[in-house]
Every structure is written in C-alpha cells, then in structure tokens.
Amino acid sequence: MKVYPEQQEEYEKRHNQLWPEMREMFAEYGAVNYSIFLDSDTNYLFGYLEIEDEKRWAESESTEINQKWWDYMEDIMETNPDNSSVSKN
C-alpha cells in the first residue's frame, strides 16, 4: 500500500486512533496479530497480519465498518475504484 507523500502525518494520526469498531471487526474475523509500518522514505506501507482462517478473514472486506474505513482513508492513500487500498501480497 502507498500513502501520498504529503499525507504521512495524517496517515499515522488516523492509524493511531483506530476506531474501536475496527478493532472489534478484526477480532470477530480472526485477526490475532496485526502490525503496519510506514517507510517514510518511499511512502510504502508494510502490513503484517496473523489470521485464524483465510476464508473468514476475506469476508471482513465486505463489512460495513471496513467499507467505512476504506472511504475514510481514500483521500490519503492510493486506492482502487471501491476505495480499497492498492496493495500487493
């Protein structure tokens, strides 16, 4: 994923204030450990996620809270037409 260069500070602010509903969704869909790091030289994000079940985790994308988060982050990072983050696995 990639943050727009002028939005690094805003990105960090938003992630440091992650909504409780997002934390709840992570737990509900089997995320047991999640970390994300910003490389300030390249503006790329590296996310690390441990999950219990890939199929269950994939279902989290369609949750209302996840869609709301994507919309919230759309103005500060590269996104797809559905506002999901452009990412590579």
N, C-alpha and C positions, 0 to 999 in steps of 0.2 A: 504494500500500500504506500501511497505517497501523499505527503502533506504539502500544500502550497507553501513556498519559501517564506512568505510574509505572514504565514499563519501558525508558525511553530509554537509561539507562546499561547495562542488561543487554543490550539490542539491540546497542549499539556494542561491548561486550565480545565478544559472540558473533561478530559480523562481523569484528572484528579478529583473531579466532582461527579463521578459516575453515579447515575441515578440508582436509587435502591431497587427500583423495578427491574433494571438491567441485571443487577447482581442476583435478584431472585430468579430471573429467567435463566441465567447461566446455571444456577444450581438445579433448577427444575429440569433442564435439558441435558444434564450430566457433565457440565464442565466442572472439573475438580481442581484445576490449577490453570491460571491464565496470567500471562505477563505480556506486556507490549513495550517496545523500546523504540525511541526515535533517534535516528542518526542525523544529527543537526548539520553535518557536512553535505549529506546527499538528500535530505528530507524524506528518506525512506523509513518506513516502519517495519519492524520485525516483531511478529506476534508468535508467542508460544502458548499452545493450548493442549491440556490433557483432558480427554473426554472418556466417558464410560462406554459410549456406543455411537459410532459414526452416523448411523441412520437417525437415531434420536436427535443428535446434535444438528443434523441437516434440517430437521423440522423447525428448529429455532428461527431460521431465516424468515419464515412466514408469520411469526408472531407480531402482534400489534406493536409491542414495545420495541422490537428490533426494527421494524419499519419506521417508527418514530425516531429512533436513534440515527438511522441512516439519513433521514430527512434533516435532522439536526446537524449532522456532520458534513453534509453535502457542500456547504459553502467554503469549507476549509481544506478539502482534500479531493483528489481525483476520484470520480465516481462513474458508475455505469448509468444507463438511462433510468434504471429503477432506484437510483441513489445508493446502491450498494457500493462499497469501496472496490476500486480496481485493485485486484490482488493476484498474486502468483503463489501457488502451493509448492 
